[in-house]
């Protein structure tokens, strides 16, 4: 069923975000900065076939670390091997059709490198492969699932990113495309901006929404970073 929110005209609805100032912006990667969906879908389809898992059981698990997804799908004694296998498949297919999403290059070129982090549920190896496939330059700070004991939807990844940037999480903006990532950002005390089309609007609980980063403009000022609709 489609909610009334999903029939709104295309464009950014940034709400209270437009009157706030931020010290740092923390970006998810897949579905937010890059489109890695073709390779990821192929990898998970192959994984599901190998492990005799009905793909329908994976619905709604997007944005979670692979270990969380696989823990929902396999017996406990098979999880470690299942995680290693999806890592192999995703890394092998990491460059398959990866593209920068609209507005990514312009946004990262605008923001100071020491005020930006990528916070992803990917492993560090998979992140490196996807960055290479996309041609996207890595920011100074990156937090992967390998860096934290608890991944999204727990706040740990965003808290670590803020700490590494020397920023108060309450003055950070999280940019995400998935419910789990937005939940993690909220739990960390950050403001949240939902982007992308990987989930319906009504599933994305955020302070602001935009179809993609091309609909948002970032302003860098002496007192911090502000945003507005483009």
N, C-alpha and C positions, 0 to 999 in steps of 0.2 A: 504494500500500500504506500502511496506517495503522500507525504505530509504537505500541508499548505506552504511550509517554508521552501519546499523543493520546487514550487512553481514561481518563485520570485524572479524578477529580471536579473540577468547576469550583471555582476558588478561587485564591488567591495562594500561590505557593511562593517565598518570598523568600530562602531560604537564608541565607548569611552576610551579606546586606545588612542584616539586622535588628540586627547588632552593630556596624555601622559608622556613622560620623558624616561628613556631607558639608558642604562650604562652598557648593556650588552644584548646581543641577539643570538639565541641558541636555536640552530636549525636542525630539524630532522633531515635525512638525506633522501631516502627512497620515497617517491611520491610527493616530495616537497621541493627538492632541488633538481632531482633527475628522475627520469622515467626508466626504471629497470624492470618493469613488469613483464615484458616478453620473456626474458631469460629466467626470471624468478618463477613465473608460472610454468615454464617448461621443466625447470628443475624440480619443483614440487610435484608436478604431474608424474614425472619419472619416479620420484621418491615414493609417492603414494602407490604406484603400480608395483614397484619392487617390494613394498611392505604390505601389500594387499589391504590398503586403507581406502575406504570410500572417500573420494574427494569432497563430497558433500559435508563430511565431518569437519573439514577445515574452514567452513564458512564462519565468518565472524572472528577469526583468529589473527587477522592481519595486524601488523604493527607490533606484535609480541616477539620476544627473542625466540629463536628456533627451539631452544631447550624447553621453553614453556609450551610451545605448540606441540612438540613431539611428546611431551609428558602427558598431554591430553589424549594422544592417539595410540601410544604403544604401552605395553606393560613396562614396569619400572626397570626390569633387568635388560630391556632392549633400548632404553633411551639413549645411553651413551653412544652406542653403535649407530643409532639412527641420527644423532646429531652430527657425528663424524661424516656420515654418508651425505646428508644434505649439504654440509659444508663443501664437500668434494664436488657435488653436482652444481651448486650455485657458483662456486669459483670457476668451474670449467665453462659455465655459460654466462659469466659476468659481463662480457662485452657484447652479448647478443642484442643488438638493436637499442643500446642505451642512448638516450638523448637528454640534453639539458631541457628542463621545463621552462616555459616562457617566463621571462623576468629574472631568471637565476643569475645570468652573467652580469646584468646591469646592477642588480642588488648587491652582489658580492664586490663589484668594482666600486660601488658607492661607499660601503661601510669600511671603517678602519679595521685592518687585519687583527689587531689586538683586542677588538671588541666583538669578535665573532667566534663561534664554535660550531662544529658539527657534532650532533649527539644522536647516535644510531644504534639500532638493535643488531646491526651486522657485527661479525667478528672483524678484527683488524685486517686479517688477510682478505676477506671478502670486500671490505671497504676499499682497500688499496686497489683491488682488481676493478671495482666499479668506477672508482675515480679515474683510473687509467683509461677505461673504456669510454668514459664520458668526456675526457679531456679537461675536466674540472680541476682547478688547482686546489690543493688542500689548504684550509686555513691553518693558523698557528696552533689552534687547539682542537683536538678531536677526542671524543669519548665514545668508545665502542662497548659492546656487551662484555668484552674481555676485561674491561677496566673496573667493573663493579660487581659486587656480590649479588645484587638484585637489579634486574633490568626493568624496563617499562612494563607495567604501569606504576611501578614504584618510583619515588622521586630521586633515587640515588644518582642516575646518570646526569640529570640536570643540576643537581646540587654540586656534583663534582665539576661539571663544566663551569659553573659560576665561580666556584672556588679557584679553579685554575686561572680564570680571567681576573680574579681579584674583585669580583662584583657581588653585591648583595642580590640574592635570588629575587627579592621583592622589586628590584629595579632591572630585572631581565625580562625580555620578551621571548617566549617559546613559539616557534613556527612549526606546525605539525600538520599531517594529513590524516592521522589515525586516532580513533578514540583512546587507545591505550597510551599513546604519546601525549595527548592533551591531558589525560588524567594524571600522568606523571608530572607534567608541567604545573598543573594546579596544585598537586600535592607538595611540590617544591616551593610553592609560594609565588611562582612567576605569573605574569600576564600571558595570555594565550591567543594566538592567531591561527585559525584553521584555514588551510588552503588545499587545493587539489580536488580531484574527482574520484578518489579511490573509495570514498564512503559517502552515503547520502548526507545532505546538510543536517537533517534532524538527528543524526547520530553523533554530530561533532559539537560537543559542549565547550564553547570557547567564548572569549571576550569579543572577538571579531572574526569575520569570515571574508574570504576572497577566493575567486576561482583559481587564481595563481598569482605569483609575485609580480606579474606584469600589470596587475591592477592596484599595486601598492607602491608608493614612493617613500623612500627613507631620506630624512634630512639629518645631517650631522652638524651639531652646533656645539659651542663650548660647554654647555651644561648637559649635553647628552644627545641621544638619538630620538627623534620623533618620527611618526609615520602619518600618512594621509592617503586618501584614495587617488589613483591616477586617472 
